[in-house]
Amino acid sequence: MAQEDRIAGLVRQIQAARNREHLAKSDGEIAALQRQGAYELHSICAGFVRSVNSNLAGIALDLAPPEYSPEAFRNPGVNLIQIGSGGREIHIAFQAPRERVSSEKFLIPYVLEGEVRAFNQKMLERFEVRTRLLFYCLEEDRACWRFFDWRTRHTGLFGEDFLLNLMESLFV
């Protein structure tokens, strides 16, 4: 039992050291990471839309905004990306957290936070909207987008597979 307590203490120390390292980044580095994260998020969505649309004749997914550059990131403010088809919508809203680097809402330090909402007309009639939290996390040697399902406590990488699962559920 004493060894488990020591291991838990060491884990806390390692996490605290990582957080301090991330906090040591300059304002310019954090701003660049935020712009990069916004651009990566749009790129993931654009890749998903391209993949689906390349296999469709006629009906297509729409992406708004259709183009995005790192300079389009608004801070302060909420940024929005939408993917839709025939009343089936995925809305992604994201922004910078209050602190430059935060771990307030997610264990891994992050520089962007947001929410993914998915719904269709039937769901809206039942006041049902599927939501997942979204974070642009600073991991050991990279930054990446992660989702968190607050109902199931499931987390994972945000990517085209995640978007595919969400969109598929809207066509059922």
C-alpha positions in Angstrom: 0.0 0.0 0.0 2.8 2.4 0.8 4.4 1.8 -2.6 1.1 2.6 -4.3 0.9 5.9 -2.4 4.4 6.8 -3.4 3.6 5.9 -7.0 0.5 8.1 -6.9 2.6 10.9 -5.4 5.2 10.5 -8.2 2.5 10.7 -10.8 1.2 13.9 -9.3 4.8 15.4 -9.3 5.3 14.4 -13.0 2.0 16.0 -14.0 2.8 19.1 -12.0 6.2 19.4 -13.7 4.6 19.0 -17.2 2.1 21.7 -16.3 4.9 24.0 -15.3 6.8 23.3 -18.5 3.7 24.1 -20.6 3.1 27.3 -18.6 6.7 28.4 -19.3 5.8 28.8 -23.0 5.7 32.5 -24.1 2.5 34.3 -25.1 3.7 34.2 -28.7 4.2 30.4 -28.6 0.8 29.9 -27.0 -0.9 32.1 -29.6 0.9 30.2 -32.4 -0.3 26.9 -30.9 -3.8 28.2 -30.8 -3.8 29.3 -34.4 -2.2 25.9 -35.4 -4.9 24.1 -33.4 -7.7 26.0 -35.1 -6.3 25.3 -38.5 -5.8 21.6 -37.7 -9.4 21.3 -36.5 -10.7 22.8 -39.7 -8.3 20.5 -41.7 -9.7 17.4 -40.0 -13.3 18.5 -40.8 -12.4 19.4 -44.4 -10.7 16.0 -44.9 -13.8 14.3 -43.6 -16.1 16.3 -45.9 -13.9 15.7 -48.9 -13.8 11.9 -48.2 -17.6 11.7 -48.0 -18.3 14.0 -50.9 -15.9 12.2 -53.2 -18.1 9.1 -52.8 -21.4 10.8 -53.3 -23.3 11.8 -56.5 -25.6 14.8 -56.0 -26.1 15.0 -52.2 -23.1 16.5 -50.4 -21.9 17.5 -47.0 -21.5 21.2 -46.6 -18.6 22.7 -44.6 -18.6 26.2 -43.2 -16.4 28.0 -43.4 -15.2 26.3 -46.6 -11.6 27.6 -46.3 -9.6 28.5 -43.2 -6.2 29.8 -42.4 -4.4 30.0 -39.1 -4.9 33.8 -39.1 -8.7 33.3 -39.1 -8.6 32.2 -35.5 -10.4 34.8 -33.3 -9.1 35.4 -29.8 -10.9 36.5 -27.8 -14.1 35.0 -29.1 -15.9 31.8 -30.1 -14.9 30.2 -33.4 -17.4 28.0 -35.2 -17.1 25.2 -37.8 -20.2 23.5 -39.2 -20.7 20.3 -41.2 -24.2 19.6 -42.5 -26.4 17.7 -44.8 -30.2 17.9 -45.1 -30.9 19.0 -41.6 -28.3 16.8 -40.0 -25.7 19.1 -38.4 -22.4 18.9 -36.5 -21.4 22.2 -34.9 -18.0 22.7 -33.4 -17.5 25.8 -31.2 -14.1 26.4 -29.7 -12.1 29.2 -28.0 -9.1 29.9 -25.9 -9.5 29.1 -22.2 -9.3 31.8 -19.5 -5.7 30.8 -18.7 -3.0 30.5 -21.3 -2.7 26.8 -20.6 -5.4 25.1 -18.6 -6.2 21.7 -17.1 -9.3 22.9 -15.3 -11.8 20.9 -17.4 -9.5 18.1 -18.7 -6.5 16.3 -17.1 -4.2 16.9 -20.1 -3.1 20.6 -20.4 -4.8 22.3 -23.3 -4.7 25.7 -25.1 -8.1 25.5 -26.8 -11.4 24.2 -25.5 -14.8 23.7 -27.1 -17.7 21.5 -27.7 -19.0 19.3 -30.6 -22.8 19.3 -31.0 -24.6 16.9 -33.3 -28.3 16.8 -34.0 -31.0 16.3 -36.6 -34.6 17.5 -36.9 -36.1 14.6 -34.9 -33.6 15.1 -32.1 -34.4 18.8 -31.9 -38.1 17.9 -31.6 -37.2 15.9 -28.5 -34.8 18.6 -27.2 -31.9 16.2 -27.7 -28.5 17.3 -28.8 -25.4 15.1 -28.6 -22.5 16.9 -27.1 -18.8 16.1 -26.5 -16.2 18.4 -25.0 -13.2 19.1 -27.2 -9.6 20.1 -26.2 -6.4 21.0 -28.1 -4.0 19.3 -25.7 -0.3 19.7 -25.2 1.1 16.2 -24.9 4.7 15.2 -24.4 6.1 16.3 -27.8 3.0 17.2 -29.8 -0.3 18.9 -29.6 -3.5 17.2 -30.7 -7.3 17.4 -30.5 -9.1 15.2 -28.0 -12.7 14.7 -27.3 -14.3 13.9 -23.9 -17.8 12.4 -23.5 -18.9 13.6 -20.1 -21.7 11.0 -19.9 -19.6 7.9 -20.4 -16.2 9.5 -19.4 -14.8 8.2 -22.7 -12.0 10.1 -24.3 -9.9 9.8 -27.4 -8.4 11.5 -30.4 -10.7 13.7 -32.4 -10.4 12.8 -36.1 -12.3 11.7 -39.2 -13.4 8.4 -37.4 -15.0 10.5 -34.6 -16.9 12.6 -37.2 -17.9 9.6 -39.1 -19.5 8.0 -36.0 -21.3 11.2 -35.2 -22.6 11.7 -38.7 -23.7 8.1 -39.0 -25.8 8.4 -35.8 -27.7 11.3 -37.4 -28.9 9.3 -40.3 -30.5 6.5 -38.2 
